[in-house]
Amino acid sequence: MRPFEYASPATVQEAIDLLGPTWNDAELLAGGTDLLSLMKDDVVAPKRVVSLRRITSLKRIEVTPTVVRIGALVTMEELTQAPEVAAKFPSLVIAAGGVTSPQIRHHGTVGGDLCQRPRCWYFRAGYGILATGADGQPLVPRGDNRYHAIFPEGNAYYVCPSSLAPALAALEASVVLQSPEGERRVPVEEFYRIPRTNEEREYVRQPREVLVAVEIPNTGLKNATYEIRQRQLLDWPLATASVALRVDGGKVVSARVFLGHVAPRPYRATAAEATLMGAPLDEERIAAAARAAVQGARPLSGNQYKVQLAATAVKRALSSLI
Ligand SMILES: Cc1cc2nc3c(=O)[nH]c(=O)nc-3n(C[C@H](O)[C@H](O)[C@H](O)COP(=O)(O)OP(=O)(O)OC[C@H]3O[C@@H](n4cnc5c(N)ncnc54)[C@H](O)[C@@H]3O)c2cc1C
């Protein structure tokens, strides 16, 4: 690991003042469960590490009549234990609880989960986020791609590693970003983007912005997540589905279906949503939605199996709401 300066501010404003205009100037540290690995592997090499741990305002969960606001430093474990979250957003509790290691759940934070970097082994080995070879061409389609995207975008073949992101996107949540210019809200669905170069990040957050909270509208949607993992050990899921529905008069009147771990950003399965609309949520309709969810998948040489897993995740997430 390269030498770096360490700062431990007490307020968000002080933290922002310690950040710089480029990612090389500074990185934020929350639980450190991802950042420290990235630094040890020399994937990132900030001159300064700015710890958020002393900023108590980021550790709160607040419930108002319109939103539930979850501070960026709330840990995954605290999220699974919060009664106000469990009552309204079981989908989120399942996603956070799915992080199988108790150590990671106790240290890893909501902000860190959303900003963790992709697990693509080419990226982690120093080939850049777009994993390009010496010939400038992507390595993933011709390499070991068993955990990569079945819905790649452009030259981005990695999968978004956050389990919270699809659940939050389905719930129409936004992240709150604070910078020297003030505060802005970005829907989780729009937080991730496709980098054009290896120097760009895979999210819209800028180097001087702190993700301070996540806000979930309090709109009473029925919601669920279903995750499929290779084994109940220390690993990320292979495919997940998060759904949020409103049922009125026995029929689905609004539907949001997001797949996780199959695309560089949470994948919105609009064809599945359309299949559900205006009909009762029954077994036949759920099976049709599951098939529709994976329409257009473009699996690689080693990850065809993920197509069936993603469809099954949609089926099981929806079935849990009947
Ligand atoms: C064995 C193992 C299994 C795992 N399984 C899963 C899983 O199944 N699902 C899943 O979703 N995750 C999984 N994870 C990832 C884990 O959830 C993340 O490592 C953790 O949530 C990151 O949080 P952190 O607070 O430790 O972040 P850090 O490591 O401190 O930071 C991670 C990144 O986010 C940035 N960051 C942190 N906080 C903020 C903020 N408030 N504002 C802006 N940027 C910020 C940092 O600069 C850094 O780039 C797993 C990790 C391990 C090691």
The ligand as a Gaussian input file, in Angstrom:
#p B3LYP/6-31G(d) Opt

LIG

0 1
 C      -16.649000     -11.274000       1.906000
 C      -17.556000     -10.167000       1.483000
 C      -18.863000     -10.448000       1.086000
 C      -19.710000      -9.412000       0.662000
 N      -20.978000      -9.690000       0.236000
 C      -21.766000      -8.674000      -0.226000
 C      -23.077000      -8.912000      -0.715000
 O      -23.562000     -10.019000      -0.749000
 N      -23.797000      -7.849000      -1.155000
 C      -23.305000      -6.571000      -1.135000
 O      -23.987000      -5.633000      -1.512000
 N      -22.067000      -6.324000      -0.674000
 C      -21.307000      -7.333000      -0.219000
 N      -20.061000      -7.069000       0.246000
 C      -19.565000      -5.703000       0.178000
 C      -19.843000      -4.934000       1.432000
 O      -21.224000      -4.769000       1.603000
 C      -19.153000      -3.589000       1.218000
 O      -17.749000      -3.837000       1.257000
 C      -19.499000      -2.623000       2.284000
 O      -20.886000      -2.365000       2.347000
 C      -18.792000      -1.318000       2.005000
 O      -19.065000      -0.450000       3.074000
 P      -17.896000       0.244000       3.871000
 O      -18.583000       1.167000       4.816000
 O      -16.952000      -0.740000       4.457000
 O      -17.212000       1.032000       2.673000
 P      -15.701000       1.476000       2.480000
 O      -14.859000       0.299000       2.192000
 O      -15.273000       2.381000       3.577000
 O      -15.897000       2.336000       1.145000
 C      -16.238000       1.699000      -0.075000
 C      -16.250000       2.759000      -1.167000
 O      -17.322000       3.670000      -0.962000
 C      -16.854000       4.996000      -0.784000
 N      -17.695000       5.567000       0.258000
 C      -17.952000       5.020000       1.472000
 N      -18.833000       5.792000       2.125000
 C      -19.128000       6.824000       1.329000
 C      -19.991000       7.957000       1.456000
 N      -20.741000       8.149000       2.537000
 N      -20.052000       8.846000       0.439000
 C      -19.326000       8.631000      -0.694000
 N      -18.496000       7.590000      -0.868000
 C      -18.407000       6.688000       0.135000
 C      -15.389000       4.858000      -0.410000
 O      -14.647000       6.001000      -0.780000
 C      -14.992000       3.617000      -1.195000
 O      -14.721000       3.949000      -2.539000
 C      -19.232000      -8.079000       0.683000
 C      -17.928000      -7.800000       1.117000
 C      -17.094000      -8.834000       1.489000
 C      -15.676000      -8.494000       1.914000

